[in-house]
Amino acid sequence: MLYEANENLELVRQSARDFAQNFIQPHVMEWDEAQIFPRELFTHMGQQGFMGVLVPEEYGGSGLSYPAYIAIIEEIAQVCGSIGLSIAAHNSLCTNHILSFGSDKQKQKYLPRLASGEWIGAWALTEPNTGSDAGRMQCVAEKDGNDYILNGSKNFITHGKSGEIAVVIARTGEPLDSHGMTAFVIEKGTSGFKAGKKENKLGMRASETAELIFDNCRVSKDQILGKEGEGFIQAMKILDGGRISIAALSLGIAKGAFNAAKQYAKERQQFGKPISQFQAISFKLADMATKIEAAELMTHKAGALKSNGKKATQIAAMAKYYASETAVNIANEAVQIFGGYGYTKDYPVEKHYRDAKLCTIGEGTSEIQKLVIAKNLLKE
């Protein structure tokens, strides 16, 4: 089997579960209603090892595997999708990009701060007019001696305001040239680099999403990750891991909604018996549990392949696509099981319902996942 539970993995899972119950659960609706990004929580999570899960111990990280990483995101997301999303973006995008493509000097400088939670990381690829069509990005980095001058903007960036560092993909060549983009690591406070509008979102409201603006932002060539022209290729590789993260996030949200609905169905009485005893409800729960099981196996298969250094592009896209659509379906069914109460903020399923939809959009829409899957299938 590609995935088997073991004692160490269960300890990691229990640690994340306990943290979520003790430090996240009491504040979930407060953060959601007011759109509070609880920055201090992430420093605390850094102390728990959740902010550098995949980072080797030599750089201050936990040095854990993808199955452990999946378990952490899943447990946190069962309680709050917003916090799960921020952990995923910090770990799999910004931090992992530096880990995967940074020089040893860059790793030594940035990874310990990111892994400890002292710094929060952002990752900037998407622009107002280029989401899936990244090849037409308009954020440009023009060479000027040993420096580059960046102009343009990025949007829908997780931790765009609060992040102390961002990995930014900018165009250094011609549009549509896959070797015409470069990745830069840029610190907050750099002249010409600032945050713009913070988005007012349907769900994931405690995970900060904002615009980044570059106005004659001068950066050194030493801030390039890898080599000039490799940014797009690097980003596609990073997104393989990112899709596993979103699959794990989706799985957690789905489990949170399912567990709440199952418990409610066993307690809610109608016509003299629990509604779980009505076939209409019990069949819903059976379908929900089956879809969760399938999503879990697919997600862990992708994680196992990634941990073993094997190509995971197709299965990661499959896991992200299936798990995210499953999360939306299960959250919808959970609200239905709760009936009128499911539409109120007195119960958790309405938040799972709002949070789940982002999973079918972020880090590649469901439609893009189908394109990736089909492209890889037809190569065979």
ZAROGU-973748 format. One line per 3 residues: number of its first residue (from 1); for each residue x negated, y, z negated of C-alpha. Coordinates in nm, 3 decimals. Layout:
NUM = X/Y/Z  ...
//
This chain:
1 = 0.000/0.000/0.000  -0.115/0.354/0.074  0.032/0.487/-0.247
4 = 0.045/0.322/-0.585  0.110/0.489/-0.917  -0.172/0.455/-1.167
7 = -0.234/0.554/-1.525  -0.438/0.866/-1.444  -0.177/0.989/-1.199
10 = 0.096/0.943/-1.456  -0.104/1.142/-1.710  -0.136/1.427/-1.460
13 = 0.235/1.407/-1.386  0.326/1.412/-1.755  0.098/1.709/-1.816
16 = 0.271/1.907/-1.540  0.615/1.798/-1.662  0.542/1.908/-2.019
19 = 0.402/2.241/-1.902  0.708/2.309/-1.689  0.948/2.229/-1.971
22 = 0.762/2.434/-2.231  0.642/2.739/-2.039  0.860/2.770/-1.728
25 = 1.207/2.637/-1.806  1.291/2.899/-2.074  1.227/3.185/-1.829
28 = 1.352/3.051/-1.495  1.666/3.262/-1.454  1.508/3.573/-1.607
31 = 1.227/3.563/-1.350  1.467/3.478/-1.067  1.723/3.749/-1.141
34 = 1.464/4.027/-1.182  1.225/3.892/-0.915  0.943/3.883/-1.169
37 = 0.616/3.727/-1.059  0.481/3.602/-1.395  0.111/3.670/-1.333
40 = 0.001/3.567/-1.684  0.155/3.222/-1.634  -0.096/3.149/-1.359
43 = -0.390/3.223/-1.585  -0.240/2.971/-1.828  -0.197/2.720/-1.545
46 = -0.560/2.773/-1.452  -0.653/2.660/-1.803  -0.447/2.347/-1.740
49 = -0.634/2.276/-1.417  -0.337/2.346/-1.189  -0.498/2.632/-0.994
52 = -0.794/2.440/-0.855  -0.646/2.093/-0.826  -0.843/1.990/-0.518
55 = -1.155/2.196/-0.597  -1.457/1.985/-0.704  -1.572/2.017/-1.064
58 = -1.899/2.178/-0.953  -1.696/2.483/-0.851  -1.484/2.486/-1.165
61 = -1.194/2.285/-1.029  -1.013/1.971/-1.138  -1.149/1.758/-0.854
64 = -0.824/1.563/-0.823  -0.674/1.379/-0.525  -0.381/1.473/-0.303
67 = -0.148/1.227/-0.482  -0.221/1.410/-0.809  -0.172/1.744/-0.637
70 = 0.164/1.628/-0.498  0.270/1.511/-0.845  0.187/1.851/-1.001
73 = 0.381/2.050/-0.741  0.674/1.809/-0.757  0.706/1.828/-1.136
76 = 0.682/2.208/-1.144  0.930/2.244/-0.857  1.189/2.029/-1.032
79 = 1.210/2.310/-1.286  1.136/2.613/-1.064  1.078/2.611/-0.690
82 = 0.929/2.963/-0.703  0.642/2.864/-0.931  0.590/2.545/-0.732
85 = 0.565/2.750/-0.414  0.305/2.985/-0.562  0.093/2.694/-0.687
88 = 0.113/2.536/-0.341  0.018/2.855/-0.153  -0.270/2.933/-0.389
91 = -0.415/2.582/-0.379  -0.356/2.455/-0.028  -0.395/2.775/0.172
94 = -0.632/3.039/0.030  -0.837/2.820/-0.203  -0.852/2.522/0.031
97 = -0.952/2.739/0.326  -1.254/2.868/0.134  -1.332/2.517/0.009
100 = -1.307/2.370/0.358  -1.486/2.634/0.565  -1.670/2.872/0.332
103 = -2.046/2.883/0.292  -2.194/2.758/-0.034  -2.246/3.120/-0.138
106 = -1.879/3.199/-0.071  -1.767/2.888/-0.258  -1.982/2.973/-0.558
109 = -1.850/3.328/-0.563  -1.478/3.269/-0.516  -1.374/2.914/-0.608
112 = -1.446/2.930/-0.984  -1.233/3.245/-1.013  -0.951/3.094/-0.811
115 = -0.963/2.759/-0.991  -0.952/2.924/-1.334  -0.652/3.142/-1.248
118 = -0.858/3.455/-1.306  -0.782/3.535/-0.942  -0.472/3.459/-0.736
121 = -0.521/3.387/-0.367  -0.322/3.488/-0.059  -0.344/3.351/0.297
124 = -0.247/3.572/0.589  -0.162/3.436/0.933  0.198/3.548/1.004
127 = 0.274/3.891/1.150  0.601/4.078/1.211  0.615/3.967/1.576
130 = 0.409/3.648/1.561  0.527/3.369/1.336  0.511/3.039/1.522
133 = 0.350/3.223/1.817  0.026/3.300/1.632  -0.176/3.321/1.952
136 = -0.024/3.661/2.024  -0.123/3.816/1.692  -0.184/4.189/1.699
139 = -0.398/4.226/1.385  -0.738/4.293/1.543  -1.093/4.281/1.405
142 = -1.334/4.477/1.625  -1.708/4.431/1.584  -1.905/4.737/1.475
145 = -2.271/4.653/1.421  -2.289/4.400/1.139  -1.933/4.480/1.033
148 = -1.581/4.428/1.162  -1.301/4.685/1.147  -0.952/4.540/1.093
151 = -0.632/4.712/1.202  -0.280/4.571/1.190  -0.048/4.403/0.944
154 = 0.059/4.065/0.814  0.397/3.981/0.664  0.570/3.716/0.454
157 = 0.245/3.673/0.261  0.271/3.490/-0.072  0.090/3.694/-0.343
160 = 0.051/3.985/-0.100  0.067/4.239/-0.383  -0.074/4.051/-0.682
163 = -0.345/3.848/-0.513  -0.702/3.949/-0.589  -0.829/3.793/-0.267
166 = -0.689/3.703/0.074  -0.800/3.483/0.359  -0.698/3.676/0.671
169 = -0.685/3.546/1.028  -0.744/3.830/1.275  -0.790/3.843/1.650
172 = -1.150/3.892/1.765  -1.095/3.784/2.125  -0.822/3.782/2.386
175 = -0.457/3.699/2.308  -0.364/3.331/2.352  -0.730/3.225/2.328
178 = -0.749/2.956/2.060  -1.112/3.060/2.007  -1.025/3.427/1.989
181 = -0.935/3.445/1.618  -1.157/3.463/1.310  -1.096/3.402/0.940
184 = -1.218/3.664/0.691  -1.216/3.656/0.311  -1.123/4.001/0.180
187 = -1.108/4.121/-0.180  -0.840/4.346/-0.322  -0.964/4.703/-0.348
190 = -1.147/4.698/-0.015  -1.102/5.036/0.154  -0.830/5.025/0.419
193 = -0.669/4.709/0.278  -0.343/4.745/0.087  -0.013/4.576/0.015
196 = 0.306/4.698/0.178  0.671/4.610/0.132  0.768/4.335/-0.112
199 = 1.047/4.119/0.031  1.387/4.091/-0.139  1.465/3.724/-0.086
202 = 1.757/3.482/-0.104  1.558/3.229/-0.305  1.206/3.168/-0.437
205 = 1.250/3.508/-0.599  0.982/3.466/-0.865  0.722/3.389/-0.598
208 = 0.597/3.719/-0.464  0.617/3.770/-0.087  0.481/4.093/0.064
211 = 0.327/4.268/0.362  -0.048/4.329/0.401  -0.169/4.638/0.585
214 = -0.513/4.695/0.740  -0.603/5.052/0.835  -0.963/5.075/0.957
217 = -1.055/4.814/0.696  -1.430/4.755/0.722  -1.563/4.411/0.627
220 = -1.907/4.257/0.656  -1.989/3.967/0.886  -2.077/3.784/0.561
223 = -1.705/3.774/0.489  -1.635/3.546/0.786  -1.536/3.193/0.691
226 = -1.722/2.957/0.922  -1.802/3.119/1.254  -1.644/3.390/1.465
229 = -1.372/3.246/1.687  -1.293/2.948/1.464  -1.006/3.106/1.271
232 = -0.714/2.953/1.460  -0.868/2.605/1.466  -0.936/2.631/1.093
235 = -0.581/2.750/1.025  -0.428/2.451/1.205  -0.635/2.214/0.990
238 = -0.540/2.400/0.672  -0.173/2.375/0.767  -0.195/1.995/0.763
241 = -0.257/2.015/0.389  -0.010/2.301/0.357  0.267/2.088/0.504
244 = 0.201/1.817/0.249  0.233/2.087/-0.019  0.571/2.198/0.116
247 = 0.684/1.837/0.137  0.595/1.798/-0.231  0.772/2.124/-0.312
250 = 1.081/2.004/-0.125  1.068/1.672/-0.305  1.060/1.846/-0.642
253 = 1.354/2.073/-0.560  1.551/1.774/-0.430  1.482/1.575/-0.747
256 = 1.575/1.870/-0.967  1.909/1.911/-0.791  1.976/1.537/-0.787
259 = 1.899/1.482/-1.154  2.123/1.772/-1.255  2.407/1.642/-1.036
262 = 2.374/1.284/-1.162  2.382/1.394/-1.525  2.679/1.621/-1.466
265 = 2.869/1.345/-1.280  2.827/1.114/-1.580  2.956/1.379/-1.821
268 = 3.231/1.554/-1.624  3.573/1.397/-1.687  3.862/1.406/-1.437
271 = 4.173/1.186/-1.436  4.058/1.024/-1.757  3.709/0.908/-1.652
274 = 3.366/1.042/-1.551  3.358/1.162/-1.192  3.056/0.936/-1.133
277 = 3.304/0.645/-1.135  3.480/0.779/-0.827  3.345/0.629/-0.509
280 = 3.332/0.967/-0.335  3.081/1.087/-0.595  2.888/0.765/-0.649
283 = 2.831/0.729/-0.274  2.700/1.085/-0.259  2.453/1.002/-0.536
286 = 2.351/0.680/-0.357  2.277/0.870/-0.036  2.087/1.141/-0.223
289 = 1.870/0.889/-0.409  1.790/0.699/-0.090  1.681/1.014/0.095
292 = 1.461/1.118/-0.198  1.294/0.778/-0.200  1.220/0.800/0.172
295 = 1.085/1.155/0.140  0.867/1.054/-0.153  0.709/0.760/0.028
298 = 0.642/0.969/0.338  0.490/1.254/0.136  0.261/1.024/-0.060
301 = 0.154/0.843/0.256  0.047/1.179/0.402  -0.134/1.263/0.078
304 = -0.315/0.930/0.072  -0.435/0.971/0.430  -0.553/1.324/0.357
307 = -0.739/1.211/0.043  -0.911/0.937/0.239  -1.029/1.179/0.506
310 = -0.805/1.034/0.775  -0.607/1.232/1.031  -0.275/1.332/0.877
313 = -0.134/1.586/1.124  0.160/1.376/1.243  0.263/1.225/0.910
316 = 0.221/1.562/0.734  0.457/1.721/0.986  0.700/1.430/0.945
319 = 0.689/1.455/0.566  0.736/1.832/0.569  1.023/1.813/0.819
322 = 1.208/1.528/0.650  1.151/1.633/0.289  1.252/1.996/0.350
325 = 1.571/1.907/0.536  1.644/1.651/0.264  1.602/1.915/-0.006
328 = 1.859/2.139/0.164  2.102/1.849/0.206  2.067/1.729/-0.152
331 = 2.095/2.076/-0.302  2.412/2.128/-0.099  2.559/1.799/-0.220
334 = 2.460/1.880/-0.578  2.655/2.206/-0.564  2.952/2.011/-0.425
337 = 2.939/1.760/-0.711  2.940/2.044/-0.962  3.239/2.199/-0.784
340 = 3.317/2.552/-0.896  3.054/2.537/-1.168  2.790/2.467/-0.904
343 = 2.859/2.808/-0.757  2.779/2.983/-1.084  2.444/3.073/-1.235
346 = 2.530/2.885/-1.555  2.397/2.565/-1.395  2.066/2.503/-1.216
349 = 2.191/2.369/-0.882  2.274/2.707/-0.729  1.909/2.808/-0.765
352 = 1.788/2.482/-0.615  2.032/2.550/-0.329  1.884/2.895/-0.266
355 = 1.523/2.785/-0.308  1.547/2.479/-0.083  1.610/2.668/0.241
358 = 1.266/2.830/0.243  1.109/2.484/0.271  1.257/2.441/0.621
361 = 1.101/2.774/0.729  0.767/2.837/0.556  0.440/2.692/0.692
364 = 0.611/2.599/1.017  0.985/2.571/1.074  1.158/2.235/1.115
367 = 1.161/2.302/1.489  0.783/2.354/1.492  0.737/2.030/1.297
370 = 0.929/1.847/1.570  0.696/1.999/1.830  0.391/1.883/1.632
373 = 0.535/1.535/1.588  0.630/1.501/1.954  0.293/1.630/2.074
376 = 0.109/1.376/1.861  0.342/1.092/1.957  0.292/1.158/2.327
379 = -0.087/1.151/2.293  -0.069/0.780/2.209
//
